[in-house]
């Protein structure tokens, strides 16, 4: 991976999140089974990770499998889990080589034991990675994240370790699965769908959205770079006016 030029001073988001959508439609267009689309998406994942690291992104979160995806046909879910195990095993050496740390968020205990084992091993092997953190959202949903955070806070309140009037936005953020990870500044969604699909509901409050009609298996390094360029043209006001930003 090439390093980002030191002369390039345009803003790069510290955290980019990606909803990887369109594998099934891509496979259907090609006359193949849905799993063919998932298999073909590995190249898109690899190029996106490389492009993000080269650009200087510090955190890249990929929505790999939602809690709702468990409702898909059993044979597709099984094939997806097998593909996940194979991909993690295959890509770990590349993550190590490029100093990329792997993390996971979601109900990972619901994954097959083989997936949990490969995931845990890869996270342990790459824990010293300092160039970028790759976060896989697996069996994840934003509503689950908020629910589990609320339950944990309620437990702390019941135990007397936390007072209700001490609960702030920062408190909630600290109980979410993304604690310690900055909120995404940019969300990329492929396939043209204009929704966030129960992904990082709290964390996306002020995130810039970039939606492309490309189906995920066709997404490449240059498309990620186009998304970054679009982000760099945005004015992030966080409720303020343009004039206030100019003065500050």
Secondary structure as GFF3:
##gff-version 3
##sequence-region A 1 248
A	DSSP	beta_strand	15	19	.	.	.	ID=ss1
A	DSSP	alpha_helix	23	29	.	.	.	ID=ss2
A	DSSP	alpha_helix	34	40	.	.	.	ID=ss3
A	DSSP	alpha_helix	42	55	.	.	.	ID=ss4
A	DSSP	beta_strand	59	66	.	.	.	ID=ss5
A	DSSP	three_ten_helix	67	71	.	.	.	ID=ss6
A	DSSP	alpha_helix	74	97	.	.	.	ID=ss7
A	DSSP	beta_strand	100	105	.	.	.	ID=ss8
A	DSSP	three_ten_helix	108	110	.	.	.	ID=ss9
A	DSSP	alpha_helix	113	125	.	.	.	ID=ss10
A	DSSP	beta_strand	132	140	.	.	.	ID=ss11
A	DSSP	alpha_helix	142	158	.	.	.	ID=ss12
A	DSSP	three_ten_helix	164	166	.	.	.	ID=ss13
A	DSSP	alpha_helix	169	175	.	.	.	ID=ss14
A	DSSP	beta_strand	186	189	.	.	.	ID=ss15
A	DSSP	beta_strand	208	211	.	.	.	ID=ss16
A	DSSP	three_ten_helix	216	218	.	.	.	ID=ss17
A	DSSP	alpha_helix	221	232	.	.	.	ID=ss18
A	DSSP	alpha_helix	242	247	.	.	.	ID=ss19
###
